């Protein structure tokens, strides 16, 4: 038996409940680089060991998505929130983070919505500028530095 499995088998009951809850809800939260750690406390007099979990604090936040033009409610850790702010917002975080590193069904669904909205907006812009069917050239909006105002 590996050391990690041995420690997990020694979890105190409240920590075991926490671990079961995390396992059940882990795909609904945005983790970022956050990890769950085990804390082992040794008591020399009784030669007893207590193993507990150190879990991150979760915050329900509503972040603005420029692509979706609405607020998106997510549950995440402080580290993830700082990472999103550092990358310039929710949309850029989702676009720059590979799917394998998101580790969240909720974040994956929002990423899919963002990608779809951006592609739809690009498609509409190309139609309005006359690149698509050729019928939208007369009603093309003002274009400045590659941005289309809708």
C-alpha positions in Angstrom: 0.0 0.0 0.0 1.4 3.4 -0.9 2.0 6.1 1.7 -0.8 8.3 0.4 -3.3 5.4 0.5 -2.2 4.5 4.0 -2.7 8.2 5.1 -6.1 8.3 3.5 -7.2 5.2 5.3 -6.3 7.0 8.6 -8.4 10.1 8.0 -10.4 11.3 11.0 -14.2 11.0 10.4 -14.9 14.7 9.7 -12.1 14.8 7.2 -13.5 11.6 5.5 -16.8 13.4 5.2 -15.1 16.4 3.7 -13.2 14.2 1.2 -16.4 12.4 0.1 -18.1 15.8 -0.4 -15.1 17.1 -2.5 -15.1 13.9 -4.6 -18.9 14.4 -5.3 -18.6 18.1 -6.2 -15.1 18.5 -7.6 -16.2 18.9 -11.2 -18.6 21.7 -10.3 -15.9 24.0 -8.9 -13.1 25.9 -10.6 -9.9 24.7 -9.1 -7.1 26.5 -11.0 -3.8 25.4 -9.4 -5.3 24.7 -6.0 -4.6 21.4 -4.4 -6.0 19.5 -1.3 -3.3 18.6 1.2 -3.1 16.1 4.0 -2.0 17.2 7.4 -0.5 14.6 9.7 -0.2 15.5 13.4 1.9 13.2 15.6 1.4 13.1 19.4 4.6 11.7 21.0 3.1 10.9 24.5 0.3 8.7 23.1 2.2 7.8 19.9 -1.0 8.6 18.1 -1.2 10.1 14.6 -4.2 12.1 13.3 -4.6 12.7 9.6 -6.9 15.6 8.5 -7.5 17.5 5.2 -6.6 21.1 4.4 -9.1 22.2 1.9 -9.2 25.6 0.2 -11.9 28.1 0.9 -14.6 28.3 -1.8 -16.2 31.5 -2.9 -19.3 31.9 -5.1 -18.5 34.8 -7.4 -20.2 36.4 -10.4 -17.7 37.4 -13.1 -18.5 39.5 -16.1 -17.9 37.9 -19.5 -17.3 40.3 -22.4 -18.0 37.6 -25.0 -21.3 36.5 -23.4 -22.2 40.1 -22.2 -23.5 38.8 -18.9 -22.3 37.8 -15.5 -21.4 34.1 -15.0 -21.7 32.6 -11.5 -18.9 30.3 -10.6 -17.5 28.7 -7.4 -13.7 29.0 -7.1 -10.8 29.5 -4.8 -8.8 32.7 -4.1 -5.9 31.5 -6.2 -8.1 30.9 -9.2 -9.7 34.4 -8.8 -6.2 36.0 -8.7 -5.2 34.0 -11.8 -8.3 35.2 -13.6 -7.5 38.8 -12.7 -3.9 38.4 -13.7 -4.8 37.1 -17.1 -7.2 40.0 -17.8 -10.6 38.5 -17.1 -12.8 35.4 -17.3 -12.8 35.2 -21.1 -9.0 35.4 -21.5 -8.5 32.9 -18.6 -10.9 30.4 -20.3 -9.3 30.9 -23.7 -5.7 30.6 -22.5 -6.3 27.6 -20.2 -6.2 24.2 -21.9 -9.3 22.0 -21.3 -7.2 19.4 -19.4 -6.1 22.0 -16.9 -9.6 23.4 -16.2 -10.7 20.2 -14.4 -14.2 21.6 -14.1 -17.4 20.8 -16.0 -18.8 24.2 -15.2 -15.7 26.0 -16.5 -15.7 23.8 -19.6 -19.3 24.7 -20.3 -18.7 28.4 -19.9 -15.6 28.1 -22.1 -17.7 26.4 -24.8 -20.3 29.3 -24.6 -17.5 31.9 -24.8 -15.9 30.2 -27.9 -19.3 29.9 -29.6 -20.2 33.5 -28.9 -16.9 34.8 -30.2 -17.2 32.6 -33.4 -20.7 33.8 -33.9 -19.6 37.5 -33.5 -16.7 37.0 -35.9 -19.1 35.4 -38.4 -21.6 38.2 -38.2 -18.8 40.8 -38.5 -17.5 39.0 -41.7 -21.0 39.0 -43.1 -21.6 42.6 -42.4 -18.2 43.7 -43.9 -19.0 42.0 -47.1 -16.6 39.1 -46.9 -19.4 36.5 -46.5 -22.3 36.6 -49.0 -21.6 40.0 -50.5 -25.0 41.3 -49.5 -24.0 43.0 -46.3 -21.5 45.5 -47.9 -23.9 48.3 -48.1 -24.9 48.1 -44.4 -21.4 47.6 -43.0 -20.7 49.2 -39.6 -17.8 51.5 -38.9 -14.5 49.6 -38.6 -11.5 51.0 -36.7 -8.3 49.1 -36.0 -9.9 45.7 -36.7 -12.8 46.1 -34.3 -16.4 46.0 -35.4 -19.0 48.0 -33.5 -22.3 46.3 -33.4 
